[in-house]
Amino acid sequence: MRMHGAKRFSEGLRITLTERNLCILVHSLFGAWMLSFLFEGQILYALMRTYQVSLKAMVFGGIAAHFVGLCCGWLFLRTKSDAKRLYLISYPIFIATSAIFFFPPSHLWTVAVIISSLLAGICVAAWGFYLKSSTPRRERIKAIADMLILSNVLMLTLNSVAIHLTPQHGLTLAMLLLVIAIVLAYRLPENDTDASAMDSETQENSTGTLRLLAFMYLFIAIITINSGLMYGVTSSAFAHLEWLMSWYWAVPYIVAIAIMRNLPRTANRTYILYTAIAMMGLSFIAFAIVKPSALGYLLVNTLMLGAFGIFDLFWWSIFGEMLDLHSNPAKILGVGLSANVLGVLAGGFVGSILFSAELQSLQTTLLALAVVCVTSALLPPLHKHLSVLLQDHIFLTTYSAEAINSHATPGQPAPGQPTPDQPAPAFTGLSNRESEVAARLLQGKTYRMIASELCVSENTVKYFVKNIYAKYGVQSRGQFVATVLAQETDGRSS
């Protein structure tokens, strides 16, 4: 009877833990260890306080190594098999390097942080393979939200244990999470095709995708300077409220992501991004005005971390949908998220300087508001660039409709939006059929989707696309879209 019950439990577990749920759980367990210990985590800082040492250089070195791992990890990853192998090798290394911190501070601490941070960056990038294969494009925002929520809930648990018991207890629990992650990682599927075997549409979109990624990179790097300022300045100012920070730090972040995750798809999220920018600015204004009390911390942290939750889900989900537009998903996710780390690194460095100079309140607020102004100016063109390839993304849907309508002249259909009277807009030098294909290229549709709508084969679609690119003198979708938009802009200005 017991064996029969165990068998049924095992079968139920296999049913429940789909590839989507399994990859979310594995990455969340790893993420909780990384956030609570490695990436400026409270466990690490509690250990520093226990031994009465300041290892800021080691922390910054670890963040820099994490940045390198995110940027360059894709060079070593080509398939899900590579990603799974990386997990099974790296997680035991993380356990071993964590064990070093049960001993008094030494140079081994620095070596452990640098090595772990580098490998952790590569592991984060590797998650792109499983996110892409396990979840449909339009559902990835929920998978990402689930991962961010779970990893931060676990992080708060580890932080509380480290602060209210001992950092060694917190570190032990974090290592236990890694053990569980190893067990679950063995069950991850690894069937995948080589990156070089990706379809030609994905390959041809690479250039245009990387151009959009660069613009997104600039936006994230600038806005997350405020995140670094939060770590470097406000956390130090409220350090005496350790009991409150131990459990409330990420609560607004988690709540904001949960709200965004469960909003109806038809809800207008475009203006929420501007609200998040305003929240960020107000948080630093409040920091300059309120006293460093519990009430002041609740106000500042709620505004700031709530804004971070909105923006983190925004760019994580953007990268999640962009995974289909490049042959190596680890490159999109890793390089994209490295912008976040770069901003944190820069902001933390500036913040530590301002705090040491005892100018934190006024100078930090002015710098933060300058960042808010710059990011507010960058957001509209960022939306415009991203909406070209990701029109149906829930953060971009409303803006996409407005942008498309702005390109239409009175009485004429907008580019990429056929009407009942005119199945496809007119494109210079293209046949009717080529125009229909071109319109759908502007909508960000794949060859398969276009072939289905036009009732032709994918090879036929590729033939038309080749002719379209030749007539426009371009070599990729990104170049074609940019050329069409430029022509529309020139037409309106003339």
N, C-alpha and C positions, 0 to 999 in steps of 0.2 A: 504493500500500500504506500509506504514511504517512497519507494523508488518510482512508483507511478505518479505520485504527487510531484516529486522533483522533476520528472520528465515533463509534466504539464507546465510547471513553472518555467522551465527552460524554453519550452515552445512558446509560451506567452511572452517571455522576454525577447525572443527572436522577432516576434510579431510587432511588439511595441517599439523596439529599438530599430527603426528604419534607418537607412543610411543618413537621412536628414537629421534625425534625432541623435544618432550616434556621433556624427561629426560635430554637432552643436555641443553635446555633452563633453566630448574629449577636449575640444578647444576651450570650453568654459572652465574645466578643471585646471588645465594648463594656464589659462588666463588669470584665474584667481591666484595661483602661486606667483605668477609674474607681477601682477598688480600689487599684491600685498607684501611682497618681499623684494623682487628684483628692481622693478621700475619705480624707484623712490617710494617703496612701500613702507607701511608703518612698522612691519616686523624688523626691517633693516634699521630704521631710525630708533626703534626701541632697543635694539642691540647696541647701537652707538651710545645711547643714554646710559645703558647698563654698564658699559665699559668706560664711559666718560671720555669718548673720543669723537673727533669731528673728521669725517672722511668725505668731505664735499668733492674733492678731486676724484675720488673713486666713483662717486655717484655720477658725476658728469662724464667720466670715462665710460661708465656702463651705458649711459644714454647714447653717447657717441657710437659705441660698438653696436648697440641695438639699431641705430640709424644705418650703419653700414650693412648689417645683416638684412634689413628690409630692402635696401637699395640693390644689393648684389646677390641675394639668396636665389633669385630666379635663375641665375647662371648654372646652378647645380640641380635644378628641378625641371623635369620635362614631362613627367607623368604622375598619376596618383600613386603608382608604385614607389616612385622616388619620395613622395610626400610621406607615405606610410613608413617607409624605411627610415626617413629622417626622424619621425616621431619616436620610433622604437629605439633609436640610438640616442637621441637628445634627452628624452625624459629621464633615463637612468643617469645620464651625465648631470642633469639638473639636481637630482637627488644627491649625487656625490658632492657636487659643489656646495649645495646647501648644508651638508653635514659639516663642512669646514667651519661654519659659523657657530658651531657648538664649542669651539676652542677660542682662546683669547685672540684679539686682533693681531694680524701679521700681514706680510706681503701676499700670503696665499689668499687673503680676502679679496684683494684687488684683482689677482689673477682669476679667481672664481667668478667675480662679477663681470669681468670683461668677456671671458669665454661664454658664460651663461647668457649674457646680453646679446652677443653676436648670434649664437645659436637660436635664441628666442626670436630674434628678428626674422630669421629664415623660416622658423616654424609658423610664425604669423602669416608670412607670404604664402607658405605651402597650403594654408587653409583654402586658398582660392580654388584649388583643384576640386576639393570636396564640396565647397559651396556651389560651384558651377555644375557639378555632375548630379548633386543630390536634390537640388531645388530649382523649379522653373523660374525663369527670370523675374516674372512679376511677383513671385512669392518670396524672393530673397530678402526683401526688407523685413519680413516677419522673422525669418530664420536669423538674420543679423541681430534684430532686436532681442530675440530670445537669448542669443549667445551673450550679448552685452549685459542684459539684465541678470542672467544666472551668474556670470563671472563676477559681477560687482556685488551681488548678494553674498556670494561665497567670500569675496574679498573683505567685506565688512565683518563677516563672522571671524575671519582670521585676524583682522585688525583688533577686534574686541578681545579675543583670546590673548593676543600678544600684549595688549595694554593692561587689561584687568587681571590677568594671571601672570605669565612671564613670556618674554619673547621666545624662549626656547619651546614653550608649549605651542605658541602660534606657528613656529617654524616646523615643529613635528607634525602638526595637523596639515600644514601646507605640503609637506613631503608625502603625507598619506594620500592627499588628493592626486599627486603625481603618480603614485603607485596604482591608484584606481584608473587613472588616465592610460597608463601602460596596458593594463588588462583590457580596457575597452578598445584601445588602438589596435590590438591584435585582430579585432573583429571588423575593422574597417575594410571595405572592399578595395581592391587595387587594380581591377580590370580597367584599362584605359588605353587610348591610342597615343602614339608618339606625337609630340607637338608638331613635327614636320608634316604629319599626315592630316592636319586640319584642313577644312575645306577652303577653296580658293577665295571665297568671300571674306572669311576671317583674315586670311593673309593680306588681302588687298585693303582691308580696313585698318591695318596696323599703323600706317603713317598718319592717317587722319585721327585715329584714336589717341596716339601718342601726343599729337598736337593739343587735343582737348585735355589730355591728362596733364600736360604742362601748365595750361591755364588754371586747372583745378588745383594743381600743386601750389601755385603762387597764392591763390586765395586761402588755402588751408594753412600754409606756412605763416602767412601774415596774421590770420585771425587767432591761431593758437599761440601766438606770442602772449596773449592775455592769459592763456592757460599756464604758461610758464611763470608769468608774473604772480598768478595765484599761488603756485607752489613756492616761489621764492620770497614772496612778501606777506601775503595775507595769512598763510599758514604759520609763519613765524610770529606775526602779530597776535594771533589767537592761540599760540602754543600752550598757554596756561589753561586752556579749556580742553585738555586732552581727553577727558571723559566724554565730552560732547562730540568732539571730532572723531573719536574712535568709531562711533556708530552712525553719526548723521552726515558725515562727509559726502558720501555718494547717494544718499537718499533722494535728493532732488533730481539728480542725474537719472536714477532708476525710474522715478515717477514720470519724468518728462518723456523718456523713451517708451514707457508703457502706454502713456496717453497717445503718443504719435503712432505707436504700433496698432492701436485699436480704433483709430479714427476711421470712419467710412472712406473707401477709396475715392468717393466723389467729393470729399471735403477739400477745401482750398488750403493747401499747405504752403503755397508760395509766400503768403504774407506772414506765416509763422516764422519764416527765416528772418524777416525784418524785425519781428517781435523779439527773436532771440538776440539779435544785434543790440536792440534797445535794452534788453535785460542785462546784457554784458556791460554796457556803458553805465547803467544805473547802479550796478553792483559796485563799481569802483568809485562812483560818486558817493554812495553810501559808506564805503570803506573810509573815505576821506572825512566824512562828517560824524559818523557814529563812534561811540566809545568802544574799546575792545572788550565788550561784555558778551554774555551769552546771547542776549537779544540781538546785538550787533552782528554776531557771528551767524545766527540763524538767517538774518536778512541778507547779508552779503553772500553767504554760501548758497542760499536758495536761489537767488537771482543768477549767480555765476554758474553753478553746476547744472541748473535747469537749462541755461543757454547751451552749455557744453553738450548736454544730452541731446538736444535738438540737432545741433550741428554734427555731432558724431554720427548720429543715425543718418543724417543727410548725406555726408560724404561716404560713409561705409556703404550705404545703399546704392549710391551712384557707382562706386567701384564694383559693387556686386552685379549691377546690370551691365557694366562695361566688360565684364569677363568674357562675354560672348563675342566681343569685337576685337579680340587679340588671340594669337595662337598660344600664348603662355599666360594663364590666369594668375600665376604667382608674380609675374612682372607687374601686372596691373595693380593687384592688391598690395604687394610689397612696396613698390616705388610710390604708389599713391599715399599709403599710410605713413611713409617716411617723412612726408611733409608735416604731419602732425608732430612727430618726434622732433623734427628740426625746429618747429615753432616753440615747443616746450623747452628745448635746450636753449634757444636764444632768449626766450622770455625769462627762464629761470636764472640765466647768467646776468641779465640786466637787472632783474629783481633783487638778486643777492647784492649787487653793487649798490643799488638804491637803499636797501635796508641797512647795509653796513655804513652808509653815509648819513643815516638818520634823516633821509629825505623821502621816506617811502610814501607817505600819505599824498602830498601834493604832486610830486614828480611821477609817481606811479599812475595816479589818476589822469594826469595830462597825457602821458604816453598811451595809456589804455584807450582814452577817448580818441586819440589820433588814429590808433589801430581800428577803432570802430568806424571812424569816418572813411578810412581807406577801404575797408571791407564792404561798407555800404555802397561805395562807388563801384566796386568790383562785381557785386552780386548781379546786377542786370545783364552786363555782357557775359558773365559766366552762365547765367540761365540761357541766354541766346545761343551760345556755343553748344551747351549740353543738350538743349532741346532738339537740335538738329538730328542727333542719332538716338536720343532717348525720349521721344515725344510722349510716350505713354507712361513714363515714370511719374509716380504720384506726387513728387515734389515739383514736377515740371509741367504737368498736364495743363493747368490753367494758363501758365505763361506761354506755353507752346501755342495754344489757340490764339492768344493775343498777338504773339509774334508773327504767326502765319497770316492773321488778318491784317496786320500792319503792312505786310508786303503786297497786299492786293490793292489794285486801283478800283475806283467805283465802277460797278457793273462788270468786273472781271473776276474770275475765280482766283483764289490765292494759290501760290505755288504748292504743289503736293496735295491739294485738296480738290479732287474732281467733283463736279456737280452733275445732277441728272441730265442737264442739257448738254454738258460738255464733259465727257468721261475723263479727259485728261487735259491739263493746262497746256498751252502752247510753249514749246521750247525751241529755241533758235536752231534751225537746220535739222530737226528730228522728225521722223515719220510719226503717224498717229500711235502706232504700237510702241515705238521707242519712247514717245512722250508718256504713255501710260506707265511704262517701266520706270522712267526717270522720276515721275511724280511719286511713285512708291519708294524709290531710293531715298528721296527727300524725307519721307515719313519714317525712315530708319528700319524698314521691313527687310527681312532676310530673303535670299533667293527662293527658299522654299515657300515662304508666305506669298511672294509675288507670283510664283508659278501657280499656286493654288487659286489665287484670286483671278488670274488671267486664263486659267485652264490650259496651261502649256507646261512643258517639261522644264526642269531646272537648267538643263543644257541650253534650251532656247532662251531662257532669261539671261544666262551668261553671255550668249551670242549678242543679244541686244545691248547688254551693258558694255561689252567690248566696243560695239559701234558707237554708243553714246560717249564713252570716254575718248575715243579717237576723234570724234567730231568736236568735242570741247577741249581737246588737247590736254587731258588730265590722265592720271594713272591710278586714282583711288577715289573712293566715295567721298572722303573728306575734302579732297581737292575739287571734286565736282560740286559739292554743296557750297563750298566757299565761292566758287566761280558764279553759281546761280545767284547767291545772295548778293555778291558784288554787282552783278548785272542789274538786279532789282534796285539796289541802292543808287546806282548811276542813273537808272531810268527815272526814279523819283526826283533826284536832284536836278536833272535836266528839264 
